[in-house]
């Protein structure tokens, strides 16, 4: 057999990829599994979005290669969206790059800025892809711990005590995934100042701003943020378009130009119809968000009830597409979710997949109907 690259030994198969095979076997054997683990929206995108992709299919250029930078009108729609909802001014020509999902951006940014041996500050708990991509490009992840006592915000005193001489990049994600903690009034200002002091590129991964959150924020709203910050965003959660793979990276024109060098060697542009649909999504009125969140609020109320039935506690001030719940002190996350899967046929995410600081916590997804969540409650009770 041909040897795989050494980099492949530094990472494992994504947790959900492995666990869903186990869940699939249970379903194949007739077990009525309820999946409350995955954050894949089950609701439909806005009607005008699906109309736009359908109506675009006969356009003369619909099936040609598209621009690596996306349609000009898509970049303009992104700029308009950021101006309206975040009060951030960006140039549609030079400060935004559409992506095939924001997850793609994590790899592109890492490949653009990280050399072998560079160090990266990674939140614990946090999105596992930050760590795996860092390893794949030969850099070193340096975990910075977040905890409930500090509302899952960075401890800047602790960060300043680290040897930061090799740190080149820092991943943050607010509203926080997986806990749902909203950014404090000052955390973005502190992050920008920290990045400038130590010449570190701060990347805020921001796909959850509009889910059960009345005050969406962007790190780019801080004065001078573009000097040391990038922001990733996505249409996946906000507009129920996860499978469409539409995201964006926003920042200073020099950063965008550098990332484009990587991207142009990785794909040949986003499908025209998807871009047309994305344009319509970004033009949605605030009524869309109100309607979406009214559904998620009802689901969250039921998930809170489910969490209580499992003797868990949770933060009612958290936002996002999930409920992050704390287990009783004597329980371990993975043992608990395996027990619930076996006895109640409910699949929940263990907090440990997000890092050691996730031990003692579990995460519920709101991507299931009220009827399904009610059934889960009935099984537990």
C-alpha positions as CSV (number, residue, x, y, z in Angstrom):
1,X,0.0,0.0,0.0
2,X,1.1,3.5,-0.7
3,X,1.9,5.5,2.5
4,X,-0.4,8.4,3.3
5,X,1.1,11.8,3.9
6,X,2.5,12.3,7.4
7,X,0.0,15.1,8.0
8,X,-2.9,12.6,7.9
9,X,-1.5,11.0,11.1
10,X,-2.0,14.3,12.9
11,X,-5.8,14.3,12.6
12,X,-8.7,11.9,13.1
13,X,-11.9,11.4,11.1
14,X,-14.4,14.1,12.1
15,X,-16.5,12.9,15.1
16,X,-19.9,13.2,13.4
17,X,-18.6,11.3,10.4
18,X,-17.7,8.3,12.7
19,X,-20.7,8.6,15.1
20,X,-23.3,8.9,12.3
21,X,-22.2,5.5,11.0
22,X,-23.0,4.0,14.4
23,X,-26.3,5.9,14.5
24,X,-27.0,4.7,10.9
25,X,-26.5,1.1,12.0
26,X,-29.0,1.5,14.9
27,X,-31.5,3.0,12.4
28,X,-30.9,0.1,10.0
29,X,-31.7,-2.3,12.9
30,X,-35.0,-0.6,13.5
31,X,-34.1,1.7,16.3
32,X,-36.2,5.0,16.2
33,X,-33.3,7.4,16.7
34,X,-34.0,11.1,17.3
35,X,-31.0,13.2,16.2
36,X,-30.5,16.3,18.3
37,X,-26.8,16.5,17.7
38,X,-26.3,18.0,14.2
39,X,-26.7,21.7,13.5
40,X,-28.2,21.2,10.0
41,X,-31.2,23.4,9.5
42,X,-34.4,21.5,8.7
43,X,-36.4,24.6,7.7
44,X,-36.7,25.9,4.1
45,X,-34.8,28.9,2.7
46,X,-36.9,32.0,1.8
47,X,-39.1,31.3,-1.2
48,X,-37.5,34.0,-3.2
49,X,-34.1,32.3,-2.8
50,X,-35.3,29.0,-4.3
51,X,-37.1,31.0,-7.0
52,X,-33.9,32.8,-7.9
53,X,-31.9,29.6,-8.4
54,X,-34.7,28.1,-10.5
55,X,-35.2,31.2,-12.6
56,X,-31.4,31.5,-13.2
57,X,-31.0,28.1,-14.8
58,X,-31.7,29.3,-18.3
59,X,-29.5,32.3,-18.2
60,X,-26.9,32.4,-20.9
61,X,-24.0,32.2,-18.5
62,X,-25.6,29.9,-15.9
63,X,-23.5,26.9,-16.6
64,X,-20.2,28.5,-17.4
65,X,-17.2,28.8,-15.1
66,X,-17.8,31.7,-12.8
67,X,-15.5,34.4,-11.4
68,X,-13.2,33.3,-8.5
69,X,-14.3,36.4,-6.7
70,X,-18.0,35.8,-7.3
71,X,-20.6,37.9,-9.1
72,X,-20.2,41.7,-8.5
73,X,-23.8,41.8,-7.4
74,X,-23.2,39.1,-4.8
75,X,-20.3,41.1,-3.4
76,X,-22.4,44.2,-3.4
77,X,-25.2,42.3,-1.6
78,X,-22.7,41.1,1.1
79,X,-21.5,44.7,1.5
80,X,-25.1,45.9,1.8
81,X,-25.9,43.2,4.4
82,X,-22.9,44.2,6.6
83,X,-23.8,47.9,6.3
84,X,-27.4,47.3,7.3
85,X,-27.0,44.7,10.0
86,X,-23.6,45.4,11.5
87,X,-23.0,49.1,10.6
88,X,-19.7,48.0,8.9
89,X,-18.6,49.6,5.6
90,X,-16.8,47.3,3.3
91,X,-15.7,47.7,-0.3
92,X,-17.5,45.1,-2.5
93,X,-14.6,45.2,-4.9
94,X,-11.7,44.6,-2.6
95,X,-12.8,43.7,1.0
96,X,-15.0,40.7,0.5
97,X,-14.4,37.2,-1.0
98,X,-17.4,34.8,-1.4
99,X,-16.6,31.3,-0.2
100,X,-18.1,27.8,-0.7
101,X,-19.1,27.8,2.9
102,X,-17.1,29.4,5.7
103,X,-15.5,26.1,6.6
104,X,-13.6,26.5,3.3
105,X,-12.3,29.8,4.6
106,X,-10.7,28.2,7.7
107,X,-8.4,26.2,5.4
108,X,-7.8,29.0,2.9
109,X,-6.8,31.5,5.7
110,X,-4.6,28.9,7.3
111,X,-2.9,28.0,4.0
112,X,-2.4,31.7,3.3
113,X,-0.8,32.7,6.6
114,X,0.7,29.7,8.4
115,X,4.1,28.2,7.9
116,X,5.3,25.0,9.4
117,X,6.0,25.7,13.1
118,X,3.9,28.8,13.4
119,X,1.5,28.8,16.3
120,X,-2.2,29.4,16.4
121,X,-4.4,30.3,19.4
122,X,-7.4,28.0,19.4
123,X,-10.4,28.3,21.8
124,X,-11.1,25.4,24.2
125,X,-14.0,24.6,23.8
126,X,-14.3,25.5,20.2
127,X,-15.0,24.3,16.7
128,X,-12.8,21.2,16.1
129,X,-11.9,22.2,12.6
130,X,-9.6,25.0,13.9
131,X,-7.4,22.4,15.4
132,X,-7.5,19.9,12.6
133,X,-6.7,22.4,9.9
134,X,-3.9,23.9,11.9
135,X,-2.3,20.4,12.1
136,X,-2.9,19.7,8.4
137,X,-0.9,22.8,7.4
138,X,2.0,21.9,9.8
139,X,1.4,24.6,12.4
140,X,1.0,24.1,16.1
141,X,-2.3,24.8,18.0
142,X,-2.0,26.5,21.3
143,X,-5.3,26.1,23.3
144,X,-6.6,29.0,25.3
145,X,-9.2,27.9,27.9
146,X,-12.7,29.4,28.1
147,X,-14.9,28.7,31.0
148,X,-18.4,29.3,32.3
149,X,-17.2,31.5,35.2
150,X,-16.0,34.0,32.6
151,X,-19.0,33.6,30.3
152,X,-16.8,31.8,27.8
153,X,-14.8,34.9,27.0
154,X,-11.0,35.0,26.6
155,X,-8.9,35.6,29.7
156,X,-6.6,38.3,28.4
157,X,-4.5,38.2,31.5
158,X,-3.8,34.6,31.0
159,X,-3.1,35.1,27.3
160,X,-0.6,37.8,28.0
161,X,1.4,35.4,30.2
162,X,1.9,33.0,27.2
163,X,4.9,33.0,25.0
164,X,3.3,34.6,21.9
165,X,6.5,35.0,19.9
166,X,5.5,32.3,17.4
167,X,1.7,33.0,17.4
168,X,0.6,34.3,14.0
169,X,-3.2,33.7,14.1
170,X,-6.0,33.5,16.7
171,X,-9.4,31.9,16.1
172,X,-12.4,33.3,17.9
173,X,-16.1,32.7,17.4
174,X,-18.8,35.0,18.9
175,X,-21.6,34.3,19.4
176,X,-19.6,31.4,20.7
177,X,-19.9,27.9,19.3
178,X,-20.7,25.5,21.1
179,X,-21.9,27.4,24.2
180,X,-24.0,30.2,22.6
181,X,-22.3,32.9,24.7
182,X,-22.9,36.4,23.2
183,X,-19.9,38.7,22.9
184,X,-19.6,41.2,25.8
185,X,-19.6,44.9,25.1
186,X,-15.8,45.1,25.2
187,X,-14.5,41.7,24.0
188,X,-14.1,42.7,20.4
189,X,-12.2,45.9,21.4
190,X,-9.9,43.8,23.6
191,X,-9.3,41.3,20.8
192,X,-8.4,44.0,18.3
193,X,-6.0,45.6,20.8
194,X,-4.5,42.2,21.6
195,X,-3.9,41.5,17.9
196,X,-2.2,44.8,17.4
197,X,0.0,44.5,20.4
198,X,1.3,41.1,19.3
199,X,1.0,41.3,15.5
200,X,-1.5,38.4,15.5
201,X,-4.2,38.0,12.9
202,X,-7.6,37.7,14.7
203,X,-10.3,35.7,12.8
204,X,-13.8,35.9,14.1
205,X,-16.0,33.0,12.8
206,X,-19.5,34.5,12.9
207,X,-22.2,32.3,11.5
208,X,-24.6,32.4,14.4
209,X,-25.2,36.1,14.8
210,X,-28.9,36.1,13.8
211,X,-30.2,33.0,15.6
212,X,-32.0,33.9,18.8
213,X,-30.0,37.1,19.1
214,X,-31.4,40.6,19.0
215,X,-28.1,42.4,18.8
216,X,-25.8,40.9,16.1
217,X,-22.3,42.2,16.2
218,X,-19.2,42.1,14.0
219,X,-15.6,42.4,15.1
220,X,-15.1,44.6,12.1
221,X,-17.3,47.3,13.7
222,X,-14.3,48.1,16.0
223,X,-12.2,51.1,14.8
224,X,-9.0,49.8,13.2
225,X,-10.1,46.2,13.3
226,X,-9.4,45.6,9.6
227,X,-5.7,46.1,10.3
228,X,-5.5,42.8,12.2
229,X,-8.9,41.1,11.8
230,X,-10.8,39.0,9.4
231,X,-14.4,37.8,9.7
232,X,-15.9,34.7,8.3
233,X,-19.7,34.5,7.9
234,X,-22.2,32.1,6.3
235,X,-25.7,31.8,4.9
236,X,-26.0,28.3,6.2
237,X,-27.8,28.9,9.5
238,X,-29.2,32.4,8.9
239,X,-31.1,31.4,5.8
240,X,-31.4,27.6,6.1
241,X,-28.9,27.1,3.2
242,X,-26.3,24.8,4.7
243,X,-26.2,22.5,1.7
244,X,-25.8,25.4,-0.7
245,X,-22.3,26.1,0.7
246,X,-22.3,29.9,0.7
247,X,-20.0,31.8,3.0
248,X,-17.7,34.8,2.9
249,X,-14.5,36.2,4.3
250,X,-14.3,40.0,5.0
251,X,-11.4,42.2,5.8
252,X,-8.7,44.5,4.5
253,X,-8.0,44.3,0.8
254,X,-4.4,43.0,1.3
255,X,-5.7,40.1,3.3
256,X,-8.4,39.3,0.8
257,X,-6.0,39.5,-2.1
258,X,-3.6,37.1,-0.3
259,X,-6.4,34.6,0.4
260,X,-7.6,34.8,-3.2
261,X,-4.2,33.4,-4.3
262,X,-5.0,30.2,-2.5
263,X,-8.6,30.1,-3.5
264,X,-7.9,30.5,-7.2
265,X,-5.8,27.3,-7.0
266,X,-8.5,25.3,-5.2
267,X,-11.8,25.8,-7.2
268,X,-13.2,27.3,-10.3
269,X,-15.9,29.6,-8.9
270,X,-19.3,29.1,-7.2
271,X,-22.2,27.9,-9.3
272,X,-24.1,30.8,-10.8
273,X,-27.6,29.8,-9.6
274,X,-26.4,29.5,-6.0
275,X,-24.9,33.0,-6.2
276,X,-28.2,34.3,-7.5
277,X,-30.1,32.7,-4.6
278,X,-27.6,34.0,-2.1
279,X,-28.1,37.6,-3.4
280,X,-31.8,37.3,-2.7
281,X,-31.2,35.8,0.8
282,X,-29.0,38.8,1.7
283,X,-31.7,41.2,0.7
284,X,-34.3,39.6,3.1
285,X,-36.1,42.0,5.5
286,X,-35.9,41.8,9.2
287,X,-39.3,40.0,9.1
288,X,-37.4,36.9,7.9
289,X,-35.3,36.9,11.1
290,X,-38.3,37.4,13.3
291,X,-40.2,34.5,11.7
292,X,-37.2,32.2,11.9
293,X,-36.5,33.0,15.5
294,X,-40.1,32.5,16.5
295,X,-39.7,28.9,15.4
296,X,-36.4,28.5,17.1
297,X,-37.7,30.0,20.4
298,X,-40.5,27.4,20.6
299,X,-38.0,24.7,20.0
300,X,-35.6,26.1,22.5
301,X,-38.2,26.2,25.2
302,X,-38.8,22.5,24.6
303,X,-35.1,21.6,24.6
304,X,-34.8,23.4,27.9
305,X,-37.6,21.1,29.2
306,X,-35.7,18.1,27.8
307,X,-32.4,19.3,29.4
308,X,-34.2,19.6,32.8
309,X,-35.7,16.1,32.4
310,X,-32.1,14.9,32.0
311,X,-31.1,16.8,35.2
312,X,-29.0,19.4,33.3
313,X,-28.7,23.1,33.7
314,X,-28.3,25.8,31.0
315,X,-27.9,29.5,30.4
316,X,-31.1,31.2,29.3
317,X,-29.1,34.2,28.0
318,X,-27.2,32.1,25.4
319,X,-28.0,32.5,21.7
320,X,-27.5,30.4,18.6
321,X,-28.7,27.2,17.1
322,X,-27.9,25.0,20.1
323,X,-28.5,24.6,23.8
324,X,-25.3,24.0,25.8
325,X,-26.2,22.2,29.0
326,X,-24.2,21.2,32.0
327,X,-24.4,17.7,33.4
328,X,-24.6,16.8,37.1
329,X,-21.0,16.9,38.5
330,X,-20.6,13.1,38.6
331,X,-21.3,12.4,34.9
332,X,-19.0,12.3,31.9
333,X,-20.1,13.7,28.6
334,X,-19.4,10.8,26.2
335,X,-20.6,8.2,28.7
336,X,-23.8,10.1,29.2
337,X,-24.7,10.6,25.5
338,X,-23.9,6.9,24.8
339,X,-26.3,6.0,27.6
340,X,-29.1,8.2,26.3
341,X,-28.5,6.9,22.8
342,X,-28.8,3.3,24.1
343,X,-31.7,3.7,26.5
344,X,-33.8,6.5,24.9
345,X,-32.6,6.4,21.3
346,X,-31.7,10.1,21.4
347,X,-28.5,11.3,19.8
348,X,-26.9,14.3,21.6
349,X,-23.5,15.8,21.1
350,X,-20.9,15.4,23.9
351,X,-19.1,18.6,24.9
352,X,-15.7,16.9,24.7
353,X,-15.6,16.9,21.0
354,X,-15.1,20.7,21.3
355,X,-12.1,20.3,23.7
356,X,-11.3,19.3,27.2
357,X,-13.2,22.3,28.6
358,X,-16.3,20.7,27.2
359,X,-16.2,17.8,29.6
360,X,-19.3,17.7,31.8
361,X,-21.4,19.4,29.1
362,X,-23.6,18.2,26.3
363,X,-25.1,20.1,23.3
364,X,-28.6,19.9,21.9
365,X,-29.4,21.1,18.3
366,X,-32.6,23.0,17.6
367,X,-32.8,21.5,14.1
368,X,-35.7,19.3,14.8
369,X,-39.5,20.0,14.8
370,X,-41.4,20.6,18.0
371,X,-43.1,17.2,17.5
372,X,-39.8,15.4,17.5
373,X,-38.5,17.3,20.5
374,X,-41.7,16.5,22.4
375,X,-41.2,12.8,21.6
376,X,-37.7,13.1,23.0
377,X,-39.1,14.6,26.2
378,X,-41.7,11.8,26.4
379,X,-39.0,9.1,26.1
380,X,-36.9,10.6,28.9
381,X,-39.8,11.2,31.2
